[in-house]
Amino acid sequence: MAAHQKAEISLGILHQKKMNISEAAAALGMSRTTFNKHRAAGQLPHSISIAGREVWLESDLEQWIVDQNPHLQKERLLRQSVQAAGKKLEAMRNSGQLKAVN
């Protein structure tokens, strides 16, 4: 992987919210004991290490919740579709392909 590609990947991580084990367990509505049981069974997102500290990315925990709940998966797909359609419309407006209707 090229150096600039690594920087792009890392840059996204630096701006994401990170949680220690207590915060991650609380965010998932679990005790630390339950969190550790799920973690030991490989049922939770992997942690990352930053300066020797183990942390979880909020986005990984959120994705885990969505993965556990099919109705949330449908909602996320719908939101993504709406966002993509909005971006496409905006691009069309900006390029002059779509004109405002009075």
ZAROTOR-318726 format. One record per atom (N, C-alpha, C): residue number from 1; residue in one letter; atom name; y, z, x. Coordinates in nm, 2 decimals. Layout:
# ZAROTOR-318726
num;residu;atome;north;up;east
NUM;A;CA;Y;Z;X
...
This chain:
# ZAROTOR-318726
num;residu;atome;north;up;east
1;M;N;-0.12;0.00;0.09
1;M;CA;0.00;0.00;0.00
1;M;C;0.12;0.00;0.09
2;A;N;0.22;-0.08;0.06
2;A;CA;0.34;-0.09;0.13
2;A;C;0.42;0.03;0.12
3;A;N;0.51;0.06;0.22
3;A;CA;0.59;0.18;0.22
3;A;C;0.68;0.19;0.10
4;H;N;0.74;0.07;0.06
4;H;CA;0.83;0.07;-0.05
4;H;C;0.76;0.10;-0.18
5;Q;N;0.63;0.06;-0.19
5;Q;CA;0.55;0.09;-0.31
5;Q;C;0.52;0.23;-0.32
6;K;N;0.49;0.30;-0.21
6;K;CA;0.47;0.44;-0.21
6;K;C;0.59;0.52;-0.25
7;A;N;0.71;0.47;-0.21
7;A;CA;0.83;0.54;-0.24
7;A;C;0.86;0.53;-0.39
8;E;N;0.83;0.41;-0.45
8;E;CA;0.85;0.40;-0.59
8;E;C;0.76;0.49;-0.67
9;I;N;0.63;0.51;-0.63
9;I;CA;0.54;0.60;-0.70
9;I;C;0.59;0.74;-0.68
10;S;N;0.62;0.78;-0.57
10;S;CA;0.66;0.92;-0.54
10;S;C;0.79;0.95;-0.61
11;L;N;0.88;0.86;-0.62
11;L;CA;1.01;0.88;-0.69
11;L;C;0.99;0.92;-0.83
12;G;N;0.90;0.86;-0.90
12;G;CA;0.87;0.90;-1.04
12;G;C;0.82;1.04;-1.05
13;I;N;0.74;1.09;-0.96
13;I;CA;0.69;1.22;-0.96
13;I;C;0.80;1.32;-0.93
14;L;N;0.89;1.29;-0.84
14;L;CA;0.99;1.39;-0.81
14;L;C;1.08;1.42;-0.93
15;H;N;1.10;1.33;-1.02
15;H;CA;1.18;1.35;-1.13
15;H;C;1.11;1.41;-1.25
16;Q;N;0.98;1.43;-1.24
16;Q;CA;0.91;1.48;-1.36
16;Q;C;0.91;1.64;-1.35
17;K;N;0.90;1.69;-1.47
17;K;CA;0.89;1.84;-1.48
17;K;C;0.75;1.88;-1.43
18;K;N;0.75;1.98;-1.34
18;K;CA;0.63;2.04;-1.29
18;K;C;0.61;2.18;-1.34
19;M;N;0.48;2.22;-1.36
19;M;CA;0.45;2.35;-1.41
19;M;C;0.35;2.42;-1.32
20;N;N;0.37;2.55;-1.30
20;N;CA;0.26;2.63;-1.23
20;N;C;0.15;2.66;-1.33
21;I;N;0.05;2.73;-1.28
21;I;CA;-0.07;2.75;-1.37
21;I;C;-0.03;2.83;-1.50
22;S;N;0.05;2.93;-1.48
22;S;CA;0.09;3.01;-1.60
22;S;C;0.17;2.92;-1.70
23;E;N;0.26;2.84;-1.65
23;E;CA;0.34;2.75;-1.74
23;E;C;0.25;2.65;-1.81
24;A;N;0.16;2.59;-1.73
24;A;CA;0.07;2.48;-1.78
24;A;C;-0.02;2.54;-1.89
25;A;N;-0.08;2.66;-1.86
25;A;CA;-0.16;2.72;-1.96
25;A;C;-0.08;2.75;-2.09
26;A;N;0.04;2.81;-2.08
26;A;CA;0.12;2.84;-2.19
26;A;C;0.16;2.71;-2.27
27;A;N;0.19;2.61;-2.20
27;A;CA;0.22;2.48;-2.26
27;A;C;0.11;2.43;-2.35
28;L;N;-0.01;2.45;-2.31
28;L;CA;-0.13;2.41;-2.38
28;L;C;-0.18;2.51;-2.48
29;G;N;-0.11;2.63;-2.49
29;G;CA;-0.15;2.73;-2.58
29;G;C;-0.27;2.80;-2.54
30;M;N;-0.30;2.82;-2.41
30;M;CA;-0.42;2.88;-2.36
30;M;C;-0.38;3.00;-2.28
31;S;N;-0.48;3.09;-2.26
31;S;CA;-0.46;3.19;-2.16
31;S;C;-0.50;3.13;-2.03
32;R;N;-0.46;3.20;-1.92
32;R;CA;-0.49;3.15;-1.79
32;R;C;-0.65;3.14;-1.77
33;T;N;-0.72;3.24;-1.83
33;T;CA;-0.86;3.24;-1.82
33;T;C;-0.92;3.12;-1.88
34;T;N;-0.88;3.09;-2.01
34;T;CA;-0.93;2.97;-2.07
34;T;C;-0.89;2.84;-2.00
35;F;N;-0.77;2.84;-1.95
35;F;CA;-0.72;2.72;-1.87
35;F;C;-0.81;2.70;-1.75
36;N;N;-0.84;2.81;-1.68
36;N;CA;-0.93;2.80;-1.56
36;N;C;-1.07;2.76;-1.60
37;K;N;-1.12;2.80;-1.71
37;K;CA;-1.26;2.76;-1.76
37;K;C;-1.26;2.61;-1.78
38;H;N;-1.16;2.56;-1.85
38;H;CA;-1.15;2.41;-1.88
38;H;C;-1.13;2.33;-1.75
39;R;N;-1.05;2.39;-1.66
39;R;CA;-1.02;2.33;-1.53
39;R;C;-1.15;2.32;-1.45
40;A;N;-1.22;2.43;-1.44
40;A;CA;-1.35;2.43;-1.36
40;A;C;-1.45;2.33;-1.42
41;A;N;-1.44;2.31;-1.55
41;A;CA;-1.54;2.21;-1.61
41;A;C;-1.48;2.07;-1.60
42;G;N;-1.37;2.05;-1.54
42;G;CA;-1.31;1.92;-1.52
42;G;C;-1.26;1.86;-1.65
43;Q;N;-1.21;1.94;-1.74
43;Q;CA;-1.17;1.90;-1.87
43;Q;C;-1.01;1.89;-1.88
44;L;N;-0.94;1.92;-1.77
44;L;CA;-0.80;1.92;-1.78
44;L;C;-0.75;1.81;-1.67
45;P;N;-0.62;1.78;-1.69
45;P;CA;-0.56;1.69;-1.58
45;P;C;-0.57;1.76;-1.45
46;H;N;-0.58;1.67;-1.34
46;H;CA;-0.58;1.73;-1.21
46;H;C;-0.44;1.78;-1.17
47;S;N;-0.44;1.88;-1.09
47;S;CA;-0.31;1.93;-1.04
47;S;C;-0.27;1.85;-0.92
48;I;N;-0.15;1.87;-0.88
48;I;CA;-0.10;1.81;-0.75
48;I;C;-0.05;1.92;-0.66
49;S;N;-0.05;1.89;-0.54
49;S;CA;0.00;1.99;-0.44
49;S;C;0.14;1.95;-0.39
50;I;N;0.23;2.04;-0.40
50;I;CA;0.37;2.02;-0.35
50;I;C;0.40;2.14;-0.26
51;A;N;0.42;2.11;-0.13
51;A;CA;0.45;2.22;-0.04
51;A;C;0.35;2.33;-0.05
52;G;N;0.23;2.30;-0.06
52;G;CA;0.12;2.40;-0.07
52;G;C;0.11;2.47;-0.20
53;R;N;0.19;2.43;-0.30
53;R;CA;0.18;2.49;-0.44
53;R;C;0.11;2.40;-0.53
54;E;N;0.02;2.45;-0.61
54;E;CA;-0.05;2.37;-0.71
54;E;C;0.03;2.37;-0.84
55;V;N;0.06;2.24;-0.88
55;V;CA;0.14;2.23;-1.00
55;V;C;0.08;2.12;-1.09
56;W;N;0.12;2.12;-1.22
56;W;CA;0.07;2.01;-1.31
56;W;C;0.20;1.94;-1.36
57;L;N;0.19;1.81;-1.37
57;L;CA;0.30;1.73;-1.43
57;L;C;0.30;1.75;-1.58
58;E;N;0.41;1.77;-1.64
58;E;CA;0.42;1.78;-1.78
58;E;C;0.37;1.66;-1.85
59;S;N;0.40;1.54;-1.80
59;S;CA;0.35;1.42;-1.86
59;S;C;0.20;1.41;-1.86
60;D;N;0.13;1.46;-1.76
60;D;CA;-0.01;1.46;-1.75
60;D;C;-0.07;1.55;-1.86
61;L;N;-0.01;1.67;-1.88
61;L;CA;-0.05;1.76;-1.98
61;L;C;-0.03;1.70;-2.12
62;E;N;0.09;1.64;-2.14
62;E;CA;0.11;1.58;-2.27
62;E;C;0.01;1.47;-2.30
63;Q;N;-0.02;1.39;-2.20
63;Q;CA;-0.12;1.28;-2.22
63;Q;C;-0.25;1.34;-2.25
64;W;N;-0.29;1.45;-2.19
64;W;CA;-0.42;1.52;-2.22
64;W;C;-0.42;1.56;-2.37
65;I;N;-0.31;1.62;-2.42
65;I;CA;-0.30;1.66;-2.56
65;I;C;-0.32;1.53;-2.65
66;V;N;-0.25;1.43;-2.62
66;V;CA;-0.26;1.30;-2.70
66;V;C;-0.41;1.25;-2.70
67;D;N;-0.47;1.26;-2.58
67;D;CA;-0.61;1.21;-2.57
67;D;C;-0.71;1.29;-2.65
68;Q;N;-0.67;1.42;-2.68
68;Q;CA;-0.76;1.50;-2.76
68;Q;C;-0.74;1.48;-2.91
69;N;N;-0.64;1.41;-2.95
69;N;CA;-0.60;1.40;-3.09
69;N;C;-0.57;1.26;-3.13
70;P;N;-0.67;1.20;-3.20
70;P;CA;-0.66;1.05;-3.24
70;P;C;-0.53;1.02;-3.32
71;H;N;-0.49;1.11;-3.41
71;H;CA;-0.37;1.08;-3.48
71;H;C;-0.24;1.08;-3.39
72;L;N;-0.24;1.15;-3.28
72;L;CA;-0.13;1.14;-3.19
72;L;C;-0.14;1.01;-3.11
73;Q;N;-0.26;0.97;-3.08
73;Q;CA;-0.27;0.84;-3.01
73;Q;C;-0.21;0.73;-3.10
74;K;N;-0.24;0.73;-3.23
74;K;CA;-0.18;0.63;-3.32
74;K;C;-0.03;0.64;-3.32
75;E;N;0.02;0.76;-3.33
75;E;CA;0.16;0.78;-3.33
75;E;C;0.23;0.73;-3.20
76;R;N;0.17;0.76;-3.09
76;R;CA;0.22;0.71;-2.96
76;R;C;0.22;0.56;-2.95
77;L;N;0.11;0.50;-3.00
77;L;CA;0.11;0.35;-3.00
77;L;C;0.22;0.29;-3.09
78;L;N;0.24;0.35;-3.20
78;L;CA;0.34;0.30;-3.29
78;L;C;0.48;0.32;-3.23
79;R;N;0.51;0.43;-3.17
79;R;CA;0.64;0.45;-3.10
79;R;C;0.66;0.35;-2.99
80;Q;N;0.55;0.33;-2.91
80;Q;CA;0.56;0.23;-2.80
80;Q;C;0.59;0.09;-2.86
81;S;N;0.52;0.05;-2.97
81;S;CA;0.55;-0.08;-3.03
81;S;C;0.69;-0.09;-3.08
82;V;N;0.74;0.01;-3.14
82;V;CA;0.88;0.01;-3.19
82;V;C;0.98;0.00;-3.07
83;Q;N;0.95;0.08;-2.97
83;Q;CA;1.04;0.07;-2.85
83;Q;C;1.04;-0.07;-2.79
84;A;N;0.92;-0.13;-2.77
84;A;CA;0.90;-0.26;-2.72
84;A;C;0.98;-0.37;-2.80
85;A;N;0.96;-0.35;-2.93
85;A;CA;1.03;-0.45;-3.02
85;A;C;1.18;-0.43;-3.01
86;G;N;1.23;-0.31;-3.00
86;G;CA;1.37;-0.28;-2.98
86;G;C;1.43;-0.34;-2.85
87;K;N;1.35;-0.33;-2.75
87;K;CA;1.39;-0.39;-2.62
87;K;C;1.39;-0.54;-2.63
88;K;N;1.29;-0.60;-2.69
88;K;CA;1.29;-0.74;-2.71
88;K;C;1.41;-0.79;-2.79
89;L;N;1.44;-0.72;-2.90
89;L;CA;1.56;-0.76;-2.98
89;L;C;1.69;-0.75;-2.90
90;E;N;1.70;-0.65;-2.82
90;E;CA;1.82;-0.63;-2.74
90;E;C;1.83;-0.74;-2.63
91;A;N;1.72;-0.78;-2.57
91;A;CA;1.72;-0.88;-2.47
91;A;C;1.76;-1.02;-2.54
92;M;N;1.71;-1.04;-2.66
92;M;CA;1.74;-1.16;-2.74
92;M;C;1.89;-1.16;-2.77
93;R;N;1.95;-1.05;-2.81
93;R;CA;2.09;-1.04;-2.84
93;R;C;2.17;-1.07;-2.72
94;N;N;2.13;-1.01;-2.61
94;N;CA;2.21;-1.03;-2.48
94;N;C;2.20;-1.17;-2.43
95;S;N;2.09;-1.24;-2.46
95;S;CA;2.08;-1.37;-2.41
95;S;C;2.14;-1.48;-2.50
96;G;N;2.19;-1.43;-2.62
96;G;CA;2.24;-1.52;-2.72
96;G;C;2.14;-1.59;-2.81
97;Q;N;2.02;-1.55;-2.80
97;Q;CA;1.91;-1.61;-2.88
97;Q;C;1.92;-1.55;-3.02
98;L;N;1.98;-1.44;-3.04
98;L;CA;1.99;-1.37;-3.17
98;L;C;2.13;-1.34;-3.20
99;K;N;2.18;-1.38;-3.31
99;K;CA;2.32;-1.36;-3.34
99;K;C;2.33;-1.25;-3.45
100;A;N;2.43;-1.18;-3.45
100;A;CA;2.46;-1.08;-3.55
100;A;C;2.48;-1.14;-3.69
101;V;N;2.42;-1.08;-3.79
101;V;CA;2.44;-1.12;-3.93
101;V;C;2.54;-1.03;-4.00
102;N;N;2.64;-1.09;-4.06
102;N;CA;2.74;-1.01;-4.13
102;N;C;2.70;-0.98;-4.27
